């Protein structure tokens, strides 16, 4: 089993999935990809471990808000480590207050800060010591 952080990226835009995969791989993170919320739930059921979910708000089949609601009931630890992305600021304002919200477009520094904010301190030290400044 990998000791690397495992992040599930959920976005219906292939370019966004590729960008996030490349950035996260570049900082030593293992990445799983899903194109919608339903595919994400399927991956969650079959994956040994997922540490963080980064999900777009607007997607077919099951959107980010619906995914978050399912996780809140079935996988509360993952709901606590959920980052919601959207270019629709009103959608993010309407989103659950319990998750981190990341407006698109964003800079990698904002993504890094969001990622660090959902991880417990021990995980931040284990996975990102020396990569990001202490939060």
Number of C-alpha atoms within 10 A of each C-alpha: 5 7 9 15 19 20 23 23 25 30 27 20 12 13 10 14 22 14 11 21 19 13 15 20 13 10 13 14 18 18 21 18 21 19 20 24 27 19 15 21 16 11 17 17 10 8 11 9 15 18 17 22 25 25 30 29 28 20 18 13 11 19 19 26 21 15 21 28 14 16 18 16 10 11 13 14 14 18 22 18 23 28 26 25 25 19 15 12 14 9 16 19 10 9 18 14 9 13 16 20 23 22 17 13 10 12 10 12 10 13 20 15 14 20 19 21 15 21 17 10 12 9 15 19 15 12 18 18 11 9 12 15 9 11 8
